[in-house]
């Protein structure tokens, strides 16, 4: 009986330790992955960062053709509501934003309100709505993902 109770206590302590590690996010596989920024082949992400609790920035290269960006939205399960305010390096730029082939453009999304923890990596979903400039001007949306935690 003493033998079984010793093993019982050892198993109980092991389960408590595993539960504590899982609760504090140590065993979360997302935290073990490197930061990533992925877009569909038409755009290539060159940089991304979560700079403060209300500022998300990323830079992309247009590998497609000349387009005009009409809207950019960043959303996530870690945000109370999507980020829609774009801060440009040049304050005179507004939508629609001309984005030429092989050109790089940086975006800073402000006004984000986080509901999650800054210690955990979060996946952010980026939706860029654009118009083609040549031929029939139809509107299309391209998506991307940023996996990062607050710097």
RAJO-V187494 format. One record per residue. N is the residue number from 1. RES is the residue in three letters. SS is DSSP state (H for helix, E for strand, L for the rest). Layout:
BEGIN
N|RES|SS / N|RES|SS
END
This chain:
BEGIN
1|UNK|L / 2|UNK|H / 3|UNK|H / 4|UNK|H / 5|UNK|H / 6|UNK|H / 7|UNK|H / 8|UNK|H / 9|UNK|H / 10|UNK|H / 11|UNK|H / 12|UNK|H / 13|UNK|H / 14|UNK|H / 15|UNK|H / 16|UNK|H / 17|UNK|H / 18|UNK|H / 19|UNK|H / 20|UNK|H / 21|UNK|H / 22|UNK|H / 23|UNK|H / 24|UNK|L / 25|UNK|L / 26|UNK|L / 27|UNK|L / 28|UNK|L / 29|UNK|H / 30|UNK|H / 31|UNK|H / 32|UNK|H / 33|UNK|L / 34|UNK|L / 35|UNK|L / 36|UNK|E / 37|UNK|E / 38|UNK|E / 39|UNK|E / 40|UNK|L / 41|UNK|L / 42|UNK|L / 43|UNK|E / 44|UNK|E / 45|UNK|E / 46|UNK|E / 47|UNK|E / 48|UNK|E / 49|UNK|E / 50|UNK|E / 51|UNK|E / 52|UNK|E / 53|UNK|L / 54|UNK|L / 55|UNK|E / 56|UNK|E / 57|UNK|E / 58|UNK|E / 59|UNK|E / 60|UNK|E / 61|UNK|E / 62|UNK|E / 63|UNK|L / 64|UNK|L / 65|UNK|L / 66|UNK|L / 67|UNK|E / 68|UNK|E / 69|UNK|E / 70|UNK|E / 71|UNK|E / 72|UNK|E / 73|UNK|E / 74|UNK|E / 75|UNK|E / 76|UNK|E / 77|UNK|L / 78|UNK|L / 79|UNK|E / 80|UNK|L / 81|UNK|L / 82|UNK|L / 83|UNK|E / 84|UNK|L / 85|UNK|E / 86|UNK|E / 87|UNK|E / 88|UNK|L / 89|UNK|L / 90|UNK|L / 91|UNK|L / 92|UNK|L / 93|UNK|L / 94|UNK|L / 95|UNK|L / 96|UNK|L / 97|UNK|E / 98|UNK|E / 99|UNK|E / 100|UNK|L / 101|UNK|L / 102|UNK|L / 103|UNK|L / 104|UNK|E / 105|UNK|E / 106|UNK|E / 107|UNK|E / 108|UNK|E / 109|UNK|E / 110|UNK|E / 111|UNK|L / 112|UNK|L / 113|UNK|L / 114|UNK|E / 115|UNK|L / 116|UNK|L / 117|UNK|L / 118|UNK|L / 119|UNK|L / 120|UNK|L / 121|UNK|L / 122|UNK|E / 123|UNK|E / 124|UNK|E / 125|UNK|E / 126|UNK|E / 127|UNK|E / 128|UNK|E / 129|UNK|E / 130|UNK|E / 131|UNK|E / 132|UNK|E / 133|UNK|L / 134|UNK|L / 135|UNK|L / 136|UNK|L / 137|UNK|L / 138|UNK|L / 139|UNK|E / 140|UNK|E / 141|UNK|E / 142|UNK|E / 143|UNK|E / 144|UNK|E / 145|UNK|E / 146|UNK|E / 147|UNK|E / 148|UNK|E / 149|UNK|L / 150|UNK|L / 151|UNK|L
END
